[in-house]
Amino acid sequence: MIFRRVVGNTFGVVGLLAVGAWLASTADRVVYQTWHEWAFERQLQTEPATVGAFLEEEKLRAVGWLVGSRQPMESAVPAGAPALTPPPAQSSPAPVPPHGIVGRLIIPRLGVRAIVRDGDAEDTLRVALGHIPSTALPGQIGNVGIAGHRDTLFRGLRGVRKNDLILVETQAGKYVYRVRSTRIVNPRDVSVLQAGRSRQLTLVTCYPFSYVGSAPDRFIVQADQVSGAS
């Protein structure tokens, strides 16, 4: 009886710790996405993005919610968030600093919407979609590679279909891609990121979507640019 009780208590503690870690990770991602989504939108409108302005808008949203507004409260400002100023107008992609914001990816039919950050390491994919290093930037000739976790920001990819539209917004312009194909590959198959002479987009996530733990394969979505700055 004592052994069973100890085992049961141990599993209970482990379960609570796992739930706590999941909640912390989710909150971190929501805060990151909300702040950078807001700041990105301000930059597109050539307005400065400051923590003060963000907090003021959040306060107004909170008041509206308390008096009966249906607008959801989804965010809080991350500690130490920097003030962002609008970049100069550009007609072509500018280099992105390490961990810098590349843009925003939207798949309207699937409800996928997320900020894309430079890099594909875990510290990036924990809070954002990641632009795979050495691949093209949106708007450039070549293959734009973007990775994300199948159980968070790329969860909706399980429902992707041929001809779905994917919008990638950057400070240099907006680019629309049309899904050409999907496939499942081995993680070592990097040929899917091979650059061609056209403007392409490749989305990468783990597969199967319902797999528990580190999934063995990769789910690939490949799309061609159909409109946008050139």
TIGUTOR-435083 format. One record per residue: x, y, z of N, C-alpha, C in turn; residue number from 1; residue in one letter. Coordinates in nm, 4 decimals. Layout:
<rs>
[[X,Y,Z],[X,Y,Z],[X,Y,Z],NUM,'a']
...
</rs>
This chain:
<rs>
[[0.0828,-0.1205,0.0000],[0.0000,0.0000,0.0000],[0.0865,0.1258,0.0000],1,'m']
[[0.1904,0.1233,0.0870],[0.2781,0.2406,0.0938],[0.3476,0.2635,-0.0394],2,'i']
[[0.3937,0.1518,-0.1020],[0.4622,0.1635,-0.2304],[0.3694,0.2244,-0.3358],3,'f']
[[0.2453,0.1755,-0.3374],[0.1491,0.2274,-0.4356],[0.1220,0.3761,-0.4127],4,'r']
[[0.1130,0.4139,-0.2843],[0.0867,0.5537,-0.2526],[0.2030,0.6417,-0.2978],5,'r']
[[0.3261,0.5960,-0.2732],[0.4442,0.6726,-0.3139],[0.4488,0.6880,-0.4652],6,'v']
[[0.4230,0.5753,-0.5359],[0.4234,0.5801,-0.6819],[0.3158,0.6755,-0.7320],7,'v']
[[0.1967,0.6657,-0.6734],[0.0871,0.7531,-0.7146],[0.1194,0.8987,-0.6915],8,'g']
[[0.1784,0.9306,-0.5745],[0.2164,1.0689,-0.5453],[0.3234,1.1187,-0.6405],9,'n']
[[0.4176,1.0293,-0.6735],[0.5254,1.0675,-0.7654],[0.4700,1.1037,-0.9024],10,'t']
[[0.3804,1.0188,-0.9526],[0.3201,1.0475,-1.0831],[0.2367,1.1756,-1.0781],11,'f']
[[0.1731,1.1994,-0.9632],[0.0949,1.3221,-0.9497],[0.1818,1.4457,-0.9567],12,'g']
[[0.2967,1.4430,-0.8886],[0.3894,1.5570,-0.8902],[0.4449,1.5784,-1.0305],13,'v']
[[0.4833,1.4675,-1.0959],[0.5366,1.4782,-1.2320],[0.4310,1.5384,-1.3253],14,'v']
[[0.3061,1.4948,-1.3081],[0.1983,1.5479,-1.3914],[0.1786,1.6962,-1.3697],15,'g']
[[0.1811,1.7404,-1.2444],[0.1641,1.8820,-1.2153],[0.2786,1.9650,-1.2734],16,'l']
[[0.4001,1.9123,-1.2622],[0.5151,1.9826,-1.3179],[0.5033,1.9947,-1.4698],17,'l']
[[0.4566,1.8871,-1.5349],[0.4408,1.8901,-1.6804],[0.3357,1.9921,-1.7219],18,'a']
[[0.2236,1.9946,-1.6495],[0.1182,2.0916,-1.6800],[0.1692,2.2344,-1.6590],19,'v']
[[0.2441,2.2543,-1.5497],[0.2995,2.3870,-1.5231],[0.3941,2.4330,-1.6325],20,'g']
[[0.4791,2.3425,-1.6787],[0.5724,2.3768,-1.7870],[0.4973,2.4098,-1.9154],21,'a']
[[0.3916,2.3322,-1.9445],[0.3113,2.3582,-2.0646],[0.2432,2.4941,-2.0570],22,'w']
[[0.1869,2.5281,-1.9405],[0.1206,2.6568,-1.9245],[0.2194,2.7721,-1.9392],23,'l']
[[0.3384,2.7556,-1.8827],[0.4397,2.8606,-1.8935],[0.4821,2.8808,-2.0380],24,'a']
[[0.5010,2.7699,-2.1104],[0.5406,2.7783,-2.2512],[0.4315,2.8444,-2.3351],25,'s']
[[0.3056,2.8079,-2.3083],[0.1942,2.8662,-2.3826],[0.1839,3.0158,-2.3569],26,'t']
[[0.1961,3.0565,-2.2312],[0.1884,3.1981,-2.1970],[0.3009,3.2758,-2.2635],27,'a']
[[0.4202,3.2181,-2.2635],[0.5352,3.2831,-2.3256],[0.5100,3.3063,-2.4745],28,'d']
[[0.4556,3.2067,-2.5415],[0.4282,3.2173,-2.6852],[0.3199,3.3209,-2.7141],29,'r']
[[0.2135,3.3201,-2.6340],[0.1043,3.4156,-2.6540],[0.1530,3.5586,-2.6349],30,'v']
[[0.2309,3.5808,-2.5301],[0.2847,3.7150,-2.5050],[0.3740,3.7595,-2.6199],31,'v']
[[0.4623,3.6715,-2.6633],[0.5543,3.7059,-2.7720],[0.4777,3.7397,-2.8992],32,'y']
[[0.3841,3.6537,-2.9367],[0.3086,3.6736,-3.0596],[0.2241,3.8006,-3.0528],33,'q']
[[0.1609,3.8247,-2.9396],[0.0734,3.9412,-2.9279],[0.1509,4.0709,-2.9373],34,'t']
[[0.2610,4.0799,-2.8660],[0.3416,4.2029,-2.8696],[0.3968,4.2273,-3.0090],35,'w']
[[0.4573,4.1263,-3.0706],[0.5207,4.1465,-3.2003],[0.4181,4.1629,-3.3126],36,'h']
[[0.3026,4.1010,-3.2994],[0.1960,4.1235,-3.3968],[0.1518,4.2700,-3.3926],37,'e']
[[0.1330,4.3220,-3.2727],[0.0936,4.4620,-3.2560],[0.2014,4.5558,-3.3095],38,'w']
[[0.3264,4.5296,-3.2710],[0.4367,4.6145,-3.3149],[0.4551,4.6092,-3.4665],39,'a']
[[0.4390,4.4903,-3.5245],[0.4525,4.4745,-3.6692],[0.3456,4.5562,-3.7414],40,'f']
[[0.2232,4.5518,-3.6902],[0.1136,4.6266,-3.7523],[0.1403,4.7764,-3.7450],41,'e']
[[0.1927,4.8227,-3.6323],[0.2259,4.9653,-3.6185],[0.3333,5.0061,-3.7185],42,'r']
[[0.4317,4.9196,-3.7366],[0.5385,4.9501,-3.8320],[0.4849,4.9584,-3.9737],43,'q']
[[0.3917,4.8698,-4.0085],[0.3328,4.8755,-4.1420],[0.2619,5.0082,-4.1653],44,'l']
[[0.2097,5.0667,-4.0583],[0.1409,5.1943,-4.0672],[0.2346,5.3121,-4.0447],45,'q']
[[0.3666,5.2817,-4.0434],[0.4719,5.3822,-4.0210],[0.4495,5.4600,-3.8922],46,'t']
[[0.4071,5.3914,-3.7891],[0.3901,5.4513,-3.6576],[0.4850,5.3840,-3.5600],47,'e']
[[0.5400,5.4599,-3.4651],[0.6309,5.3984,-3.3679],[0.5578,5.3004,-3.2780],48,'p']
[[0.6251,5.1950,-3.2438],[0.5680,5.0931,-3.1560],[0.6394,5.0986,-3.0219],49,'a']
[[0.5731,5.1552,-2.9233],[0.6323,5.1680,-2.7908],[0.5513,5.0884,-2.6901],50,'t']
[[0.6158,5.0517,-2.5820],[0.5483,4.9772,-2.4764],[0.4348,5.0603,-2.4179],51,'v']
[[0.4571,5.1919,-2.4040],[0.3539,5.2791,-2.3494],[0.2273,5.2775,-2.4334],52,'g']
[[0.2424,5.2893,-2.5658],[0.1264,5.2879,-2.6548],[0.0562,5.1529,-2.6504],53,'a']
[[0.1357,5.0474,-2.6433],[0.0785,4.9127,-2.6363],[-0.0051,4.8953,-2.5098],54,'f']
[[0.0501,4.9389,-2.3960],[-0.0210,4.9263,-2.2694],[-0.1490,5.0088,-2.2685],55,'l']
[[-0.1450,5.1253,-2.3311],[-0.2644,5.2094,-2.3379],[-0.3755,5.1397,-2.4158],56,'e']
[[-0.3389,5.0781,-2.5295],[-0.4392,5.0059,-2.6074],[-0.4913,4.8852,-2.5300],57,'e']
[[-0.4031,4.8162,-2.4591],[-0.4460,4.7012,-2.3794],[-0.5406,4.7443,-2.2683],58,'e']
[[-0.5132,4.8620,-2.2088],[-0.6002,4.9117,-2.1029],[-0.7395,4.9415,-2.1575],59,'k']
[[-0.7448,5.0032,-2.2759],[-0.8744,5.0330,-2.3368],[-0.9497,4.9043,-2.3714],60,'l']
[[-0.8778,4.8025,-2.4187],[-0.9411,4.6740,-2.4484],[-0.9956,4.6107,-2.3217],61,'r']
[[-0.9191,4.6215,-2.2119],[-0.9625,4.5626,-2.0856],[-1.0889,4.6310,-2.0351],62,'a']
[[-1.0934,4.7650,-2.0453],[-1.2120,4.8387,-2.0024],[-1.3321,4.7978,-2.0867],63,'v']
[[-1.3124,4.7880,-2.2179],[-1.4212,4.7466,-2.3068],[-1.4706,4.6076,-2.2732],64,'g']
[[-1.3779,4.5178,-2.2408],[-1.4162,4.3812,-2.2048],[-1.4969,4.3787,-2.0757],65,'w']
[[-1.4550,4.4597,-1.9785],[-1.5229,4.4614,-1.8490],[-1.6644,4.5166,-1.8587],66,'l']
[[-1.6890,4.6070,-1.9547],[-1.8227,4.6647,-1.9677],[-1.9067,4.5908,-2.0703],67,'v']
[[-1.8597,4.4761,-2.1150],[-1.9439,4.3923,-2.1991],[-1.8936,4.3675,-2.3391],68,'g']
[[-1.7751,4.4174,-2.3729],[-1.7218,4.3919,-2.5068],[-1.6913,4.2444,-2.5207],69,'s']
[[-1.7078,4.1895,-2.6408],[-1.6766,4.0500,-2.6689],[-1.5331,4.0317,-2.7150],70,'r']
[[-1.4555,4.1403,-2.7216],[-1.3168,4.1273,-2.7648],[-1.2391,4.0485,-2.6617],71,'q']
[[-1.1693,3.9411,-2.7018],[-1.0945,3.8615,-2.6049],[-0.9706,3.9331,-2.5565],72,'p']
[[-0.9346,3.9094,-2.4315],[-0.8082,3.9596,-2.3785],[-0.7053,3.8498,-2.3951],73,'m']
[[-0.6059,3.8725,-2.4770],[-0.5123,3.7668,-2.5105],[-0.3687,3.7982,-2.4728],74,'e']
[[-0.3431,3.9168,-2.4207],[-0.2027,3.9529,-2.4159],[-0.1649,4.0319,-2.2924],75,'s']
[[-0.0342,4.0403,-2.2777],[0.0294,4.1283,-2.1821],[0.1624,4.1651,-2.2428],76,'a']
[[0.2160,4.2799,-2.2062],[0.3427,4.3205,-2.2655],[0.4551,4.2401,-2.2041],77,'v']
[[0.5460,4.1840,-2.2843],[0.6576,4.1095,-2.2277],[0.7543,4.2023,-2.1557],78,'p']
[[0.8098,4.1543,-2.0454],[0.9030,4.2357,-1.9690],[1.0221,4.2744,-2.0543],79,'a']
[[1.0578,4.4026,-2.0488],[1.1742,4.4493,-2.1217],[1.1554,4.4600,-2.2713],80,'g']
[[1.0312,4.4597,-2.3185],[1.0084,4.4699,-2.4631],[1.0617,4.6025,-2.5135],81,'a']
[[1.1401,4.6034,-2.6215],[1.2010,4.7267,-2.6697],[1.1008,4.8116,-2.7458],82,'p']
[[1.1270,4.9423,-2.7499],[1.0485,5.0306,-2.8353],[1.0954,5.0127,-2.9786],83,'a']
[[1.0032,5.0013,-3.0702],[1.0361,4.9785,-3.2101],[0.9937,5.0986,-3.2920],84,'l']
[[1.0776,5.1436,-3.3807],[1.0457,5.2568,-3.4668],[1.0279,5.2082,-3.6088],85,'t']
[[0.9430,5.2760,-3.6871],[0.9188,5.2312,-3.8235],[1.0463,5.2306,-3.9068],86,'p']
[[1.0684,5.1262,-3.9859],[1.1846,5.1236,-4.0743],[1.1584,5.2096,-4.1965],87,'p']
[[1.2628,5.2525,-4.2673],[1.2409,5.3271,-4.3904],[1.1726,5.2400,-4.4942],88,'p']
[[1.0987,5.3045,-4.5859],[1.0311,5.2304,-4.6920],[1.1328,5.1553,-4.7764],89,'a']
[[1.0979,5.0307,-4.8138],[1.1892,4.9471,-4.8914],[1.1147,4.8833,-5.0065],90,'q']
[[1.1853,4.8572,-5.1129],[1.1245,4.7895,-5.2268],[1.1784,4.6480,-5.2417],91,'s']
[[1.2755,4.6102,-5.1623],[1.3316,4.4755,-5.1672],[1.3668,4.4326,-5.0258],92,'s']
[[1.3724,4.3010,-5.0002],[1.3992,4.2539,-4.8639],[1.5341,4.3022,-4.8124],93,'p']
[[1.5349,4.3459,-4.6878],[1.6592,4.3866,-4.6228],[1.7102,4.2721,-4.5372],94,'a']
[[1.8413,4.2670,-4.5116],[1.8938,4.1611,-4.4246],[1.8241,4.1639,-4.2892],95,'p']
[[1.8003,4.0459,-4.2346],[1.7339,4.0344,-4.1045],[1.8389,3.9982,-4.0003],96,'v']
[[1.8489,4.0741,-3.8908],[1.9475,4.0407,-3.7877],[1.9121,3.9104,-3.7182],97,'p']
[[2.0083,3.8463,-3.6530],[1.9793,3.7222,-3.5806],[1.8629,3.7415,-3.4831],98,'p']
[[1.7674,3.6515,-3.4895],[1.6471,3.6545,-3.4056],[1.5559,3.7731,-3.4363],99,'h']
[[1.5820,3.8428,-3.5459],[1.4972,3.9546,-3.5845],[1.3665,3.9068,-3.6455],100,'g']
[[1.2716,3.9985,-3.6592],[1.1408,3.9651,-3.7144],[1.1472,3.9713,-3.8671],101,'i']
[[1.1114,3.8592,-3.9305],[1.1080,3.8514,-4.0764],[0.9752,3.9052,-4.1291],102,'v']
[[0.8652,3.8727,-4.0611],[0.7340,3.9176,-4.1068],[0.6233,3.8398,-4.0401],103,'g']
[[0.5120,3.8283,-4.1104],[0.3941,3.7601,-4.0570],[0.3390,3.6665,-4.1636],104,'r']
[[0.3049,3.5450,-4.1233],[0.2493,3.4455,-4.2150],[0.1033,3.4207,-4.1798],105,'l']
[[0.0186,3.4201,-4.2833],[-0.1249,3.3983,-4.2639],[-0.1739,3.2973,-4.3671],106,'i']
[[-0.2467,3.1972,-4.3211],[-0.3170,3.1051,-4.4113],[-0.4656,3.1228,-4.3801],107,'i']
[[-0.5364,3.2071,-4.4546],[-0.6730,3.2460,-4.4182],[-0.7679,3.1289,-4.3962],108,'p']
[[-0.7688,3.0312,-4.4855],[-0.8672,2.9228,-4.4739],[-0.8459,2.8394,-4.3486],109,'r']
[[-0.7217,2.8273,-4.3049],[-0.6897,2.7429,-4.1900],[-0.6878,2.8198,-4.0583],110,'l']
[[-0.6957,2.9516,-4.0645],[-0.6873,3.0305,-3.9430],[-0.5476,3.0360,-3.8837],111,'g']
[[-0.4466,3.0048,-3.9640],[-0.3079,3.0119,-3.9185],[-0.2596,3.1562,-3.9328],112,'v']
[[-0.2032,3.2099,-3.8272],[-0.1553,3.3484,-3.8282],[-0.0455,3.3598,-3.7240],113,'r']
[[0.0766,3.3932,-3.7653],[0.1870,3.3966,-3.6693],[0.3013,3.4828,-3.7207],114,'a']
[[0.3724,3.5408,-3.6253],[0.4946,3.6150,-3.6551],[0.6060,3.5170,-3.6889],115,'i']
[[0.6859,3.5546,-3.7897],[0.8007,3.4726,-3.8330],[0.9286,3.5411,-3.7876],116,'v']
[[1.0116,3.4656,-3.7185],[1.1369,3.5186,-3.6653],[1.2547,3.4490,-3.7329],117,'r']
[[1.3673,3.5161,-3.7399],[1.4872,3.4573,-3.8003],[1.5377,3.3407,-3.7164],118,'d']
[[1.5725,3.2300,-3.7842],[1.6312,3.1151,-3.7159],[1.5329,3.0011,-3.6977],119,'g']
[[1.5874,2.8813,-3.6794],[1.5024,2.7644,-3.6598],[1.5419,2.6842,-3.5365],120,'d']
[[1.6118,2.7480,-3.4424],[1.6477,2.6812,-3.3175],[1.5255,2.6765,-3.2257],121,'a']
[[1.5327,2.5948,-3.1228],[1.4177,2.5738,-3.0347],[1.3744,2.7023,-2.9644],122,'e']
[[1.4702,2.7904,-2.9286],[1.4296,2.9128,-2.8600],[1.3433,3.0019,-2.9494],123,'d']
[[1.3585,2.9872,-3.0819],[1.2729,3.0599,-3.1755],[1.1402,2.9880,-3.1951],124,'t']
[[1.1450,2.8571,-3.2231],[1.0232,2.7820,-3.2524],[0.9320,2.7692,-3.1305],125,'l']
[[0.9841,2.7947,-3.0129],[0.9009,2.7899,-2.8927],[0.7992,2.9044,-2.8907],126,'r']
[[0.8344,3.0170,-2.9557],[0.7460,3.1341,-2.9489],[0.6983,3.1842,-3.0847],127,'v']
[[0.7598,3.1363,-3.1939],[0.7295,3.1914,-3.3259],[0.7518,3.0860,-3.4329],128,'a']
[[0.7140,3.1210,-3.5550],[0.7592,3.0441,-3.6702],[0.9017,3.0876,-3.7007],129,'l']
[[0.9812,2.9978,-3.7584],[1.1217,3.0300,-3.7818],[1.1586,3.0303,-3.9287],130,'g']
[[1.2257,3.1382,-3.9714],[1.2792,3.1421,-4.1077],[1.4076,3.0615,-4.1108],131,'h']
[[1.4116,2.9582,-4.1931],[1.5258,2.8667,-4.1961],[1.6471,2.9366,-4.2560],132,'i']
[[1.7573,2.9414,-4.1823],[1.8781,3.0085,-4.2325],[1.9228,2.9532,-4.3672],133,'p']
[[1.9795,3.0394,-4.4465],[2.0344,3.0093,-4.5796],[1.9271,2.9955,-4.6857],134,'s']
[[1.7993,3.0056,-4.6490],[1.6958,3.0072,-4.7519],[1.6617,3.1518,-4.7867],135,'t']
[[1.5918,3.1703,-4.8977],[1.5591,3.3044,-4.9445],[1.4662,3.3761,-4.8471],136,'a']
[[1.4664,3.5081,-4.8548],[1.3691,3.5877,-4.7810],[1.2457,3.6084,-4.8682],137,'l']
[[1.1308,3.6320,-4.8070],[1.0103,3.6572,-4.8868],[1.0336,3.7689,-4.9885],138,'p']
[[0.9938,3.7431,-5.1132],[1.0129,3.8407,-5.2197],[1.1365,3.8179,-5.3035],139,'g']
[[1.2296,3.7367,-5.2535],[1.3501,3.7066,-5.3293],[1.3271,3.5862,-5.4200],140,'q']
[[1.4060,3.5788,-5.5257],[1.4053,3.4588,-5.6089],[1.4700,3.3458,-5.5295],141,'i']
[[1.4058,3.2315,-5.5257],[1.4573,3.1197,-5.4492],[1.3471,3.0575,-5.3658],142,'g']
[[1.3885,2.9824,-5.2657],[1.2964,2.9042,-5.1839],[1.2967,2.9582,-5.0415],143,'n']
[[1.1849,3.0144,-4.9968],[1.1716,3.0659,-4.8606],[1.1311,2.9490,-4.7697],144,'v']
[[1.2153,2.9151,-4.6743],[1.1860,2.8051,-4.5832],[1.1390,2.8562,-4.4480],145,'g']
[[1.0226,2.8079,-4.4024],[0.9680,2.8489,-4.2729],[0.9270,2.7240,-4.1954],146,'i']
[[0.9758,2.7139,-4.0722],[0.9488,2.5965,-3.9880],[0.8626,2.6350,-3.8688],147,'a']
[[0.7900,2.5372,-3.8168],[0.7079,2.5602,-3.6981],[0.6698,2.4291,-3.6335],148,'g']
[[0.6291,2.4358,-3.5073],[0.5896,2.3150,-3.4353],[0.4487,2.2715,-3.4751],149,'h']
[[0.4298,2.1416,-3.4917],[0.3014,2.0865,-3.5361],[0.1929,2.0979,-3.4294],150,'r']
[[0.2327,2.1138,-3.3025],[0.1342,2.1165,-3.1950],[0.1076,2.2571,-3.1421],151,'d']
[[0.1645,2.3594,-3.2098],[0.1384,2.4970,-3.1671],[0.0996,2.5813,-3.2894],152,'t']
[[0.1910,2.6616,-3.3388],[0.1569,2.7584,-3.4431],[0.1273,2.6952,-3.5783],153,'l']
[[0.1808,2.5755,-3.6054],[0.1535,2.5072,-3.7318],[0.0544,2.3918,-3.7132],154,'f']
[[-0.0233,2.3935,-3.6071],[-0.1209,2.2873,-3.5847],[-0.2210,2.2790,-3.7009],155,'r']
[[-0.2581,2.3945,-3.7549],[-0.3571,2.3990,-3.8617],[-0.3109,2.3402,-3.9936],156,'g']
[[-0.1819,2.3153,-4.0093],[-0.1319,2.2635,-4.1371],[-0.1863,2.1249,-4.1700],157,'l']
[[-0.2366,2.0543,-4.0710],[-0.2910,1.9206,-4.0983],[-0.4085,1.9286,-4.1953],158,'r']
[[-0.4724,2.0446,-4.2071],[-0.5863,2.0588,-4.2963],[-0.5552,2.1304,-4.4260],159,'g']
[[-0.4279,2.1500,-4.4584],[-0.3922,2.2252,-4.5783],[-0.4302,2.1490,-4.7052],160,'v']
[[-0.4665,2.2243,-4.8086],[-0.5058,2.1646,-4.9352],[-0.4327,2.2327,-5.0506],161,'r']
[[-0.4267,2.1633,-5.1620],[-0.3720,2.2221,-5.2835],[-0.4537,2.3456,-5.3203],162,'k']
[[-0.3856,2.4495,-5.3633],[-0.4428,2.5785,-5.4045],[-0.4802,2.6694,-5.2879],163,'n']
[[-0.4567,2.6260,-5.1623],[-0.4739,2.7187,-5.0507],[-0.3783,2.8372,-5.0691],164,'d']
[[-0.4224,2.9553,-5.0281],[-0.3383,3.0748,-5.0390],[-0.2669,3.0999,-4.9065],165,'l']
[[-0.1406,3.1390,-4.9184],[-0.0583,3.1724,-4.8022],[-0.0070,3.3147,-4.8216],166,'i']
[[-0.0341,3.4006,-4.7254],[0.0110,3.5394,-4.7312],[0.1308,3.5571,-4.6387],167,'l']
[[0.2376,3.6146,-4.6917],[0.3542,3.6487,-4.6105],[0.3731,3.7998,-4.6192],168,'v']
[[0.3616,3.8660,-4.5057],[0.3750,4.0118,-4.5001],[0.5092,4.0485,-4.4380],169,'e']
[[0.5791,4.1415,-4.5006],[0.7034,4.1939,-4.4466],[0.6973,4.3460,-4.4535],170,'t']
[[0.7975,4.4119,-4.3988],[0.8021,4.5568,-4.4086],[0.8306,4.6025,-4.5517],171,'q']
[[0.8815,4.5122,-4.6363],[0.9116,4.5470,-4.7754],[0.7937,4.5244,-4.8683],172,'a']
[[0.6973,4.4422,-4.8284],[0.5838,4.4140,-4.9152],[0.5056,4.2929,-4.8698],173,'g']
[[0.3963,4.2662,-4.9418],[0.3111,4.1517,-4.9136],[0.3193,4.0542,-5.0306],174,'k']
[[0.3332,3.9264,-4.9994],[0.3536,3.8248,-5.1018],[0.2513,3.7131,-5.0827],175,'y']
[[0.1877,3.6756,-5.1914],[0.0856,3.5706,-5.1864],[0.1391,3.4470,-5.2582],176,'v']
[[0.1281,3.3325,-5.1915],[0.1724,3.2048,-5.2465],[0.0519,3.1112,-5.2568],177,'y']
[[0.0549,3.0232,-5.3562],[-0.0503,2.9243,-5.3734],[0.0103,2.7852,-5.3541],178,'r']
[[-0.0529,2.7044,-5.2673],[-0.0008,2.5712,-5.2370],[-0.0012,2.4849,-5.3629],179,'v']
[[0.1150,2.4286,-5.3928],[0.1314,2.3410,-5.5087],[0.1213,2.1941,-5.4691],180,'r']
[[0.1817,2.1582,-5.3544],[0.1851,2.0180,-5.3152],[0.2204,2.0037,-5.1686],181,'s']
[[0.1933,1.8843,-5.1154],[0.2378,1.8475,-4.9809],[0.3051,1.7108,-4.9910],182,'t']
[[0.3941,1.6840,-4.8982],[0.4611,1.5547,-4.8981],[0.5181,1.5267,-4.7601],183,'r']
[[0.5524,1.4013,-4.7362],[0.6134,1.3593,-4.6102],[0.7533,1.3083,-4.6416],184,'i']
[[0.8526,1.3591,-4.5699],[0.9910,1.3231,-4.5990],[1.0645,1.2873,-4.4701],185,'v']
[[1.1793,1.2262,-4.4884],[1.2711,1.1998,-4.3787],[1.3350,1.3309,-4.3341],186,'n']
[[1.3621,1.3492,-4.2045],[1.4234,1.4745,-4.1577],[1.5553,1.5079,-4.2264],187,'p']
[[1.6252,1.4066,-4.2787],[1.7544,1.4318,-4.3436],[1.7390,1.4744,-4.4896],188,'r']
[[1.6167,1.4734,-4.5398],[1.5931,1.5111,-4.6797],[1.5817,1.6625,-4.6900],189,'d']
[[1.6948,1.7273,-4.7186],[1.6963,1.8734,-4.7283],[1.6727,1.9209,-4.8714],190,'v']
[[1.6487,1.8278,-4.9615],[1.6254,1.8675,-5.1001],[1.4996,1.9521,-5.1148],191,'s']
[[1.4074,1.9403,-5.0180],[1.2836,2.0186,-5.0255],[1.3107,2.1679,-5.0123],192,'v']
[[1.4294,2.2040,-4.9609],[1.4648,2.3446,-4.9445],[1.5540,2.3944,-5.0572],193,'l']
[[1.5747,2.3121,-5.1557],[1.6612,2.3502,-5.2667],[1.6048,2.4732,-5.3384],194,'q']
[[1.6915,2.5664,-5.3676],[1.6501,2.6908,-5.4332],[1.6373,2.6710,-5.5833],195,'a']
[[1.5330,2.7263,-5.6403],[1.5152,2.7243,-5.7852],[1.5261,2.8641,-5.8410],196,'g']
[[1.4810,2.8822,-5.9645],[1.4887,3.0135,-6.0277],[1.3593,3.0932,-6.0135],197,'r']
[[1.2610,3.0342,-5.9470],[1.1346,3.1037,-5.9255],[1.1214,3.1391,-5.7774],198,'s']
[[1.0143,3.2071,-5.7436],[0.9889,3.2446,-5.6043],[0.8974,3.1405,-5.5424],199,'r']
[[0.9514,3.0666,-5.4454],[0.8789,2.9561,-5.3832],[0.8760,2.9714,-5.2319],200,'q']
[[0.7865,2.8972,-5.1692],[0.7750,2.8943,-5.0233],[0.7609,2.7494,-4.9794],201,'l']
[[0.8392,2.7107,-4.8789],[0.8298,2.5755,-4.8237],[0.8072,2.5842,-4.6734],202,'t']
[[0.6968,2.5221,-4.6279],[0.6667,2.5153,-4.4854],[0.7044,2.3768,-4.4343],203,'l']
[[0.7654,2.3734,-4.3169],[0.8164,2.2476,-4.2607],[0.7653,2.2312,-4.1179],204,'v']
[[0.7091,2.1140,-4.0880],[0.6725,2.0815,-3.9510],[0.6884,1.9315,-3.9307],205,'t']
[[0.6799,1.8874,-3.8066],[0.6980,1.7453,-3.7777],[0.5724,1.6655,-3.8125],206,'c']
[[0.5902,1.5357,-3.8328],[0.4802,1.4475,-3.8726],[0.5051,1.3081,-3.8143],207,'y']
[[0.4015,1.2386,-3.7714],[0.2579,1.2677,-3.7764],[0.2170,1.3771,-3.6773],208,'p']
[[0.1056,1.4433,-3.7059],[0.0587,1.5524,-3.6211],[0.0162,1.5023,-3.4833],209,'f']
[[-0.0363,1.3811,-3.4767],[-0.0863,1.3282,-3.3495],[0.0187,1.2491,-3.2720],210,'s']
[[0.1417,1.2458,-3.3216],[0.2468,1.1659,-3.2596],[0.2840,1.2253,-3.1232],211,'y']
[[0.3059,1.1394,-3.0241],[0.3486,1.1825,-2.8918],[0.5002,1.1727,-2.8836],212,'v']
[[0.5646,1.2833,-2.8525],[0.7107,1.2840,-2.8474],[0.7704,1.3389,-2.9746],213,'g']
[[0.8980,1.3109,-2.9952],[0.9695,1.3602,-3.1128],[0.9263,1.2812,-3.2365],214,'s']
[[0.8541,1.3465,-3.3274],[0.7984,1.2778,-3.4448],[0.9085,1.2386,-3.5422],215,'a']
[[0.8928,1.1261,-3.6113],[1.0012,1.0723,-3.6953],[1.0146,1.1363,-3.8328],216,'p']
[[0.9097,1.2008,-3.8830],[0.9130,1.2515,-4.0203],[0.8836,1.4009,-4.0242],217,'d']
[[0.8881,1.4555,-4.1456],[0.8585,1.5968,-4.1648],[0.7464,1.6124,-4.2676],218,'r']
[[0.6524,1.7011,-4.2378],[0.5428,1.7333,-4.3284],[0.5804,1.8597,-4.4031],219,'f']
[[0.5767,1.8532,-4.5352],[0.6252,1.9622,-4.6199],[0.5102,2.0199,-4.7023],220,'i']
[[0.4981,2.1513,-4.7004],[0.4025,2.2218,-4.7861],[0.4832,2.3104,-4.8802],221,'v']
[[0.4631,2.2939,-5.0102],[0.5362,2.3746,-5.1077],[0.4385,2.4586,-5.1882],222,'q']
[[0.4740,2.5862,-5.2045],[0.3855,2.6821,-5.2696],[0.4653,2.7734,-5.3611],223,'a']
[[0.3970,2.8307,-5.4592],[0.4581,2.9216,-5.5559],[0.4006,3.0615,-5.5372],224,'d']
[[0.4871,3.1624,-5.5489],[0.4403,3.2995,-5.5375],[0.3546,3.3365,-5.6575],225,'q']
[[0.2374,3.3931,-5.6312],[0.1465,3.4307,-5.7388],[0.1255,3.5809,-5.7484],226,'v']
[[0.1606,3.6544,-5.6438],[0.1530,3.7991,-5.6506],[0.2410,3.8588,-5.5427],227,'s']
[[0.2708,3.9879,-5.5589],[0.3545,4.0573,-5.4617],[0.4631,4.1349,-5.5327],228,'g']
[[0.5362,4.2124,-5.4550],[0.6452,4.2924,-5.5104],[0.7470,4.2029,-5.5773],229,'a']
[[0.8081,4.2503,-5.6830],[0.9083,4.1698,-5.7527],[1.0313,4.2539,-5.7841],230,'s']
</rs>
